[in-house]
Amino acid sequence: MTPRKTPAAKTPSTKLFVLDTNVLMHDPTSLFRFEEHDIYLPMFVLEELDNGKKGMSEVARNARQASRFLDSIVSETAHDIEHGIPLQQADGSKTASGRLFLQTQFITNELPANLPAGKADNAILGVVMFLHRQQPDRPVILVSKDINMRIKARALGLSAQDYFNDKVLEDTDLLYTGVLALPGDFWEKHGKDMKSGTQGGQTFYDIKGPLCRDLLVNQFVYHENGEEKPLYAVVTSQQGNSAMLRTLTDYTHQKNAIWGITARNREQNFVLNLLMNPEIDFITLLGQAGTGKTLLTLAAGLMQTLEHKIYSEIIMTRVTVPVGEDIGFLPGTEEEKMTPWMGALDDNLDVLNQSADEGGEWGRAATRDLIRSRIKVKSLNFMRGRTFINKYLIIDEAQNLTPKQMKTLITRAGPGTKVVCMGNIAQIDTPYLTEGSSGLTYVVDRFKGWEHSGHITLQRGERSRLADHAGEVL
């Protein structure tokens, strides 16, 4: 038995994309992101959306939103569903839009007999195979976030691909690092023409040339030459073929120590210059374990909260994704429930508290209690609707956040609040998130060049020789 109507190609160039349920649950707006191409939704996708809509998880919310989109599309159109419903583009325009087709009757006997017919994945594959045979001259492609689903489709001779519209970059090696090494002949080409001035102990350089086109505001540049004094600077302004550089505070020197901590390498020095700059509201830090992200962020937060009184308190939060098996529900208040997830906070506070040796054990204990009283640990689950004023907000393990969750968190920032996002995109634990679609990658790319934001990718581990070697060979 076959459907009464099958979607016909408008032109040979248009494709027919069959969407798996996990695509809609991952991004409900995917319905509007296939440009001029058509979309086909099997009946089992609607069944799975209905089964997944209950609950308060992000997936359940996305399932409900996808259902609302479909209801709006179907109910507001005067077109016959069997002939396809025109879709608007993601920007709201109706030009070159594709059509949405819904399966009107079940399709049987399209799969090998050894595949169970009652399983949703196999039923969707049967629909794809039917459409492929019905329209041999038109590309029919299954779109799924499920790797095994794509493998099964290809094994059956069907076209299948991942959902790419949520990816910020195809290759994360192209992700903005926040740091640029100046060419070796930089001084020979620009040294004579640079106009320098001094203000507040820092030197300003006005440079011109094609190099300036590639610079971004708050990007760090350096020039290291054994024969000359090295240059470490940050771009303060950029327009066309001209840019202004400002030299940095040297946080590698003990006289500029932040809460007893000094920078151990070039990138850490750049990070502290960002963290201690009151004009920077949003900072993203990428780097593998042991590069000093949490330690530097906490040291700068304590200095600006307890010493400089810029912020009223430090708020730290992270995604609660376990590495191994989940240990179940945890007792206590919100902060007590978050305690097992905040081992990194306590470890780094122990390091920062070692500098207060003159007070003895009692002095260190009193300092630890004072510090802990100014640090609040919050869960991501209760962030919606909040506004943080004059707070130092730290988002740890941010690589496990979706772009939507990241937007929800960052928009909590009120006047006088600094937000620091940290993470390692090579350690993503959330299903369906990749290095290219992580919320951390998303904000790094979207915020680059804004005058009140900065980003650094830390390259060198400083934890121990064992940890550095393990990171290389394991």
C-alpha positions as CSV (number, residue, x, y, z in Angstrom):
1,M,0.0,0.0,0.0
2,T,1.4,3.4,-1.0
3,P,0.6,7.0,-0.1
4,R,-2.0,8.8,-2.3
5,K,0.6,11.4,-3.3
6,T,4.3,11.5,-3.3
7,P,6.4,14.7,-3.2
8,A,7.5,15.5,-6.7
9,A,10.7,17.5,-7.4
10,K,10.1,21.1,-8.4
11,T,13.4,21.3,-10.2
12,P,16.2,18.7,-10.7
13,S,18.4,20.7,-8.2
14,T,16.1,20.4,-5.2
15,K,16.6,17.6,-2.7
16,L,14.2,15.8,-0.4
17,F,15.4,15.6,3.2
18,V,13.8,13.0,5.5
19,L,14.3,14.2,9.0
20,D,14.9,11.9,11.9
21,T,13.3,12.7,15.3
22,N,16.6,13.6,17.0
23,V,17.2,16.4,14.5
24,L,13.9,18.1,15.6
25,M,14.7,17.4,19.3
26,H,18.1,18.9,18.9
27,D,17.0,22.0,16.9
28,P,13.3,22.6,16.5
29,T,14.1,25.4,14.0
30,S,15.7,22.8,11.6
31,L,12.3,22.8,9.8
32,F,13.2,26.2,8.4
33,R,16.9,25.7,7.6
34,F,16.9,23.7,4.4
35,E,16.6,26.6,2.0
36,E,14.9,25.7,-1.2
37,H,14.9,22.0,-0.6
38,D,11.9,19.9,0.6
39,I,11.4,18.2,3.9
40,Y,9.6,14.9,4.5
41,L,8.5,13.8,8.0
42,P,7.6,10.1,8.5
43,M,4.7,9.3,10.8
44,F,7.0,7.6,13.3
45,V,8.8,11.0,13.8
46,L,5.5,12.5,15.0
47,E,4.9,9.6,17.3
48,E,8.4,9.9,18.8
49,L,7.9,13.7,19.2
50,D,4.7,13.0,21.1
51,N,6.4,10.4,23.4
52,G,9.3,12.7,24.1
53,K,7.4,15.9,24.9
54,K,6.9,15.1,28.6
55,G,9.3,16.4,31.3
56,M,11.4,19.5,32.0
57,S,14.6,18.5,30.2
58,E,16.0,20.4,27.2
59,V,15.1,17.6,24.9
60,A,11.5,17.6,26.1
61,R,11.3,21.4,25.6
62,N,12.6,21.1,22.1
63,A,10.1,18.3,21.3
64,R,7.2,20.6,22.5
65,Q,8.6,23.5,20.4
66,A,8.9,21.4,17.3
67,S,5.3,20.3,17.8
68,R,4.2,23.9,18.1
69,F,6.1,24.8,14.9
70,L,4.4,21.9,13.0
71,D,1.0,22.9,14.4
72,S,1.4,26.4,13.2
73,I,2.6,25.4,9.8
74,V,-0.2,22.9,9.2
75,S,-3.1,24.9,10.7
76,E,-2.3,28.3,9.1
77,T,-1.9,27.0,5.5
78,A,-4.6,26.8,2.9
79,H,-2.5,24.3,0.9
80,D,-3.3,20.6,0.6
81,I,-0.9,18.7,2.9
82,E,-0.4,16.0,0.3
83,H,1.0,18.5,-2.2
84,G,3.4,20.0,0.3
85,I,3.2,23.0,2.6
86,P,5.5,26.0,1.7
87,L,8.0,26.8,4.4
88,Q,9.5,30.1,5.2
89,Q,13.3,30.6,5.6
90,A,14.9,31.0,9.0
91,D,15.0,34.7,8.4
92,G,11.3,34.9,7.7
93,S,11.5,35.4,4.0
94,K,9.4,33.4,1.6
95,T,11.8,33.4,-1.3
96,A,13.2,30.1,-2.6
97,S,11.4,28.2,0.2
98,G,11.0,24.4,0.2
99,R,7.9,22.4,1.1
100,L,7.0,20.2,4.1
101,F,5.5,16.8,3.4
102,L,3.9,14.6,6.0
103,Q,3.5,10.9,5.6
104,T,-0.2,10.2,5.1
105,Q,-0.2,6.4,5.1
106,F,2.2,3.8,6.4
107,I,4.6,2.1,4.1
108,T,5.3,-1.6,4.5
109,N,7.5,-4.3,3.0
110,E,10.3,-1.9,2.0
111,L,13.1,-3.3,4.3
112,P,14.9,-6.6,4.5
113,A,12.8,-9.3,6.4
114,N,15.4,-9.6,9.2
115,L,14.9,-6.0,10.3
116,P,12.1,-5.7,13.0
117,A,9.3,-3.7,11.4
118,G,8.0,-2.3,14.8
119,K,11.1,-0.4,15.6
120,A,10.9,3.4,14.9
121,D,14.3,3.6,13.3
122,N,13.6,0.8,10.9
123,A,10.2,2.3,10.0
124,I,11.9,5.6,9.1
125,L,14.4,3.7,7.0
126,G,11.6,2.0,5.2
127,V,10.1,5.4,4.3
128,V,13.5,6.6,3.0
129,M,13.8,3.5,0.9
130,F,10.3,3.9,-0.5
131,L,10.9,7.5,-1.5
132,H,14.3,6.6,-3.0
133,R,12.6,3.9,-5.2
134,Q,9.7,6.2,-6.1
135,Q,12.0,9.1,-7.1
136,P,15.2,7.6,-8.5
137,D,16.1,10.9,-10.3
138,R,15.9,13.0,-7.2
139,P,18.3,13.0,-4.2
140,V,16.5,11.6,-1.2
141,I,18.6,12.0,1.9
142,L,18.1,10.9,5.5
143,V,19.2,13.5,8.1
144,S,20.0,12.1,11.5
145,K,22.1,12.9,14.6
146,D,22.2,9.2,15.3
147,I,25.5,7.7,14.0
148,N,24.2,4.1,13.9
149,M,21.1,5.2,12.1
150,R,23.3,6.8,9.4
151,I,25.4,3.6,9.2
152,K,22.4,1.4,8.7
153,A,21.0,3.7,6.0
154,R,24.3,3.6,4.1
155,A,24.5,-0.1,4.5
156,L,21.1,-0.3,2.8
157,G,22.4,1.8,-0.1
158,L,20.6,5.0,1.1
159,S,22.0,8.5,1.3
160,A,22.4,9.8,4.9
161,Q,24.1,12.8,6.6
162,D,24.5,14.6,9.9
163,Y,22.6,17.8,10.6
164,F,25.1,20.5,9.8
165,N,23.2,23.7,10.3
166,D,23.9,23.8,14.0
167,K,27.7,23.7,13.4
168,V,29.6,27.0,13.8
169,L,32.7,25.7,12.0
170,E,33.3,22.6,10.0
171,D,36.9,22.4,11.2
172,T,37.6,23.5,14.8
173,D,41.2,24.0,13.8
174,L,39.9,27.2,12.3
175,L,38.4,28.4,15.6
176,Y,39.5,31.8,16.7
177,T,42.4,31.5,19.3
178,G,42.6,35.1,20.4
179,V,46.4,35.1,19.8
180,L,48.4,36.0,16.7
181,A,52.2,35.7,16.3
182,L,53.5,38.7,14.4
183,P,55.8,37.9,11.4
184,G,59.5,37.8,11.9
185,D,60.1,40.9,9.7
186,F,57.5,42.9,11.6
187,W,59.9,45.4,13.1
188,E,61.7,45.9,9.8
189,K,58.4,46.7,8.0
190,H,56.5,48.6,10.7
191,G,59.1,49.7,13.3
192,K,60.0,53.0,11.6
193,D,56.4,54.1,10.9
194,M,54.9,53.2,14.3
195,K,53.8,56.2,16.4
196,S,54.2,55.4,20.1
197,G,52.8,57.1,23.2
198,T,52.7,56.2,26.8
199,Q,49.8,56.3,29.2
200,G,49.5,54.7,32.6
201,G,52.8,52.9,32.2
202,Q,51.7,51.3,29.0
203,T,53.0,52.0,25.5
204,F,50.7,52.5,22.5
205,Y,51.7,51.6,18.9
206,D,49.9,52.9,15.8
207,I,50.6,50.4,13.0
208,K,49.5,50.5,9.4
209,G,49.6,47.9,6.6
210,P,47.8,44.9,5.1
211,L,48.5,42.9,8.4
212,C,45.9,45.1,10.2
213,R,43.0,43.7,8.2
214,D,43.4,40.3,9.9
215,L,43.4,41.8,13.5
216,L,40.5,41.9,15.8
217,V,39.8,44.1,18.8
218,N,41.1,42.5,22.1
219,Q,43.2,40.1,20.1
220,F,46.7,39.5,21.6
221,V,49.8,39.7,19.4
222,Y,53.4,38.9,20.2
223,H,56.8,39.2,18.5
224,E,59.6,37.2,20.1
225,N,63.1,37.7,18.7
226,G,66.3,36.7,20.5
227,E,68.0,39.9,19.4
228,E,65.4,42.3,20.5
229,K,63.1,42.8,23.5
230,P,59.9,40.8,22.9
231,L,56.6,42.6,22.2
232,Y,53.4,41.5,23.9
233,A,50.4,43.6,23.1
234,V,46.7,43.7,22.7
235,V,44.7,45.3,19.8
236,T,42.7,48.2,21.2
237,S,41.2,49.4,17.9
238,Q,41.2,48.3,14.2
239,Q,39.9,49.9,11.1
240,G,40.9,49.0,7.6
241,N,44.7,49.0,7.2
242,S,45.4,50.6,10.6
243,A,45.3,49.4,14.1
244,M,46.3,50.5,17.6
245,L,48.3,48.2,19.9
246,R,48.8,48.5,23.7
247,T,51.5,46.8,25.7
248,L,50.4,44.5,28.5
249,T,50.9,44.3,32.3
250,D,53.6,41.7,33.0
251,Y,51.8,39.2,35.3
252,T,54.7,36.8,35.1
253,H,56.6,39.1,37.5
254,Q,56.1,38.5,41.2
255,K,55.3,42.2,41.8
256,N,52.1,41.9,39.8
257,A,51.0,38.6,41.4
258,I,47.3,38.0,41.5
259,W,46.3,36.5,44.9
260,G,49.8,35.0,45.1
261,I,49.6,33.6,41.5
262,T,51.9,34.6,38.6
263,A,51.5,33.6,35.0
264,R,53.8,30.7,34.0
265,N,53.6,31.2,30.2
266,R,52.7,33.6,27.5
267,E,49.0,32.6,27.2
268,Q,48.5,32.7,31.0
269,N,49.8,36.3,30.9
270,F,47.3,37.1,28.2
271,V,44.5,35.5,30.3
272,L,45.3,37.6,33.4
273,N,45.3,40.8,31.3
274,L,41.8,39.9,30.2
275,L,40.5,38.9,33.6
276,M,41.9,42.0,35.3
277,N,40.6,44.4,32.7
278,P,37.3,46.1,34.1
279,E,36.3,47.0,30.5
280,I,36.0,43.3,29.5
281,D,32.6,41.9,30.4
282,F,32.7,38.5,28.7
283,I,35.7,36.1,28.5
284,T,36.0,32.6,27.0
285,L,38.9,30.3,27.9
286,L,39.7,27.1,26.0
287,G,42.4,24.6,26.9
288,Q,43.0,21.0,27.9
289,A,43.2,19.9,31.5
290,G,46.0,21.5,33.5
291,T,46.4,24.7,31.5
292,G,45.3,26.8,34.5
293,K,41.9,28.0,33.4
294,T,40.1,27.6,36.7
295,L,43.1,28.7,38.9
296,L,43.6,31.9,37.0
297,T,39.9,32.7,36.9
298,L,39.4,32.2,40.6
299,A,42.6,34.2,41.5
300,A,41.4,37.1,39.4
301,G,37.9,36.8,40.9
302,L,39.1,36.8,44.5
303,M,41.4,39.8,43.9
304,Q,38.6,41.9,42.3
305,T,35.9,40.8,44.8
306,L,37.8,40.9,48.1
307,E,40.6,43.4,47.4
308,H,39.4,45.8,44.8
309,K,35.6,45.4,45.7
310,I,34.6,45.6,42.0
311,Y,32.2,42.6,42.4
312,S,30.0,41.7,45.3
313,E,30.5,37.9,45.1
314,I,31.7,35.1,42.9
315,I,29.1,32.7,41.4
316,M,30.3,29.4,40.0
317,T,28.2,26.9,38.0
318,R,28.7,24.0,35.7
319,V,26.9,21.3,33.7
320,T,26.3,18.3,35.9
321,V,27.3,15.6,33.4
322,P,28.9,12.6,35.2
323,V,32.1,11.0,33.7
324,G,31.1,7.4,34.7
325,E,27.9,5.9,36.0
326,D,25.5,8.3,37.7
327,I,25.3,7.9,41.5
328,G,21.7,8.9,41.8
329,F,20.0,11.8,43.6
330,L,22.0,13.8,46.1
331,P,20.6,15.1,49.5
332,G,20.6,18.6,50.8
333,T,20.3,22.1,49.6
334,E,21.1,23.3,46.1
335,E,24.7,24.1,47.1
336,E,25.1,20.8,48.9
337,K,23.8,18.9,45.9
338,M,26.4,20.7,43.7
339,T,29.3,20.0,46.1
340,P,30.4,16.7,44.4
341,W,30.6,18.6,41.1
342,M,32.8,21.3,42.5
343,G,35.9,19.4,43.4
344,A,37.9,21.6,41.0
345,L,36.8,24.6,43.0
346,D,38.0,23.3,46.3
347,D,41.3,22.0,44.8
348,N,42.1,25.4,43.4
349,L,41.0,27.2,46.6
350,D,43.6,25.1,48.5
351,V,46.3,26.3,46.1
352,L,45.2,29.9,46.4
353,N,45.1,29.7,50.2
354,Q,48.6,28.4,50.5
355,S,50.0,31.9,50.0
356,A,48.6,33.0,53.4
357,D,51.3,31.3,55.5
358,E,52.0,34.1,57.9
359,G,48.7,33.5,59.8
360,G,49.4,29.8,60.5
361,E,46.7,27.1,60.4
362,W,44.1,29.3,62.2
363,G,44.8,32.1,59.7
364,R,44.5,29.8,56.7
365,A,41.3,28.4,58.1
366,A,39.8,31.8,58.7
367,T,40.9,32.9,55.2
368,R,39.3,29.8,53.7
369,D,36.0,30.4,55.4
370,L,36.0,34.1,54.3
371,I,36.7,33.1,50.7
372,R,34.1,30.4,50.7
373,S,31.5,32.8,52.1
374,R,32.0,35.0,49.0
375,I,31.7,32.2,46.5
376,K,28.2,30.8,45.7
377,V,27.7,27.5,43.8
378,K,24.6,27.5,41.7
379,S,22.9,24.9,39.5
380,L,22.2,25.6,35.8
381,N,18.6,24.2,36.4
382,F,17.5,27.3,38.3
383,M,19.1,30.1,36.2
384,R,16.1,31.0,34.1
385,G,14.6,34.4,35.0
386,R,17.5,35.4,37.3
387,T,19.6,38.6,36.9
388,F,23.1,38.9,38.4
389,I,24.2,42.4,39.3
390,N,27.9,43.2,40.1
391,K,28.7,39.5,40.1
392,Y,31.7,37.5,38.9
393,L,30.0,34.6,37.1
394,I,32.1,31.6,36.2
395,I,30.7,28.9,33.9
396,D,32.8,25.8,34.1
397,E,32.7,22.8,31.7
398,A,30.9,25.1,29.2
399,Q,31.7,22.8,26.3
400,N,28.7,20.7,27.4
401,L,26.2,23.5,26.9
402,T,24.1,24.0,23.8
403,P,24.1,27.4,22.1
404,K,20.6,27.9,23.5
405,Q,21.7,27.1,27.0
406,M,24.7,29.4,26.6
407,K,22.4,32.2,25.5
408,T,20.2,31.6,28.6
409,L,23.1,31.9,30.9
410,I,24.9,34.9,29.4
411,T,21.7,36.9,29.2
412,R,21.4,36.6,33.0
413,A,24.2,39.2,33.3
414,G,23.1,42.5,34.8
415,P,25.1,45.8,35.2
416,G,28.6,45.4,36.4
417,T,28.8,41.6,35.9
418,K,31.7,39.8,34.3
419,V,31.1,36.4,32.8
420,V,33.9,33.9,32.3
421,C,33.2,30.7,30.3
422,M,35.8,27.9,30.5
423,G,36.0,24.5,28.9
424,N,37.8,22.0,26.7
425,I,35.9,21.2,23.5
426,A,37.8,17.9,23.2
427,Q,35.9,16.6,26.3
428,I,32.3,16.9,25.3
429,D,30.0,14.5,27.3
430,T,26.6,15.7,26.1
431,P,24.9,13.5,23.4
432,Y,24.5,15.0,19.9
433,L,27.0,17.9,20.7
434,T,30.2,18.0,18.8
435,E,33.2,20.3,18.8
436,G,31.6,22.3,16.0
437,S,28.2,22.6,17.5
438,S,29.1,23.2,21.2
439,G,27.7,26.3,22.8
440,L,31.3,27.2,23.8
441,T,32.4,27.1,20.2
442,Y,29.3,29.2,19.3
443,V,30.1,32.1,21.7
444,V,33.8,32.1,20.8
445,D,33.0,32.7,17.2
446,R,30.1,35.1,17.7
447,F,31.8,37.3,20.3
448,K,35.2,37.7,18.6
449,G,36.1,41.3,17.8
450,W,33.6,42.8,20.3
451,E,35.3,45.6,22.3
452,H,34.1,44.2,25.7
453,S,34.9,40.6,25.2
454,G,38.1,38.5,24.8
455,H,39.2,34.9,24.2
456,I,42.3,32.9,24.7
457,T,43.1,29.3,23.8
458,L,45.6,28.0,26.3
459,Q,48.1,25.6,24.7
460,R,50.6,24.6,27.4
461,G,49.7,22.5,30.5
462,E,51.2,23.6,33.8
463,R,49.8,20.9,36.2
464,S,52.7,18.5,36.4
465,R,55.2,16.6,34.2
466,L,53.1,13.5,34.7
467,A,49.9,15.2,33.6
468,D,51.6,16.8,30.6
469,H,53.1,13.5,29.5
470,A,49.7,11.7,29.9
471,G,48.0,14.3,27.8
472,E,50.5,13.7,25.0
473,V,50.7,9.8,25.0
474,L,47.3,8.7,26.2
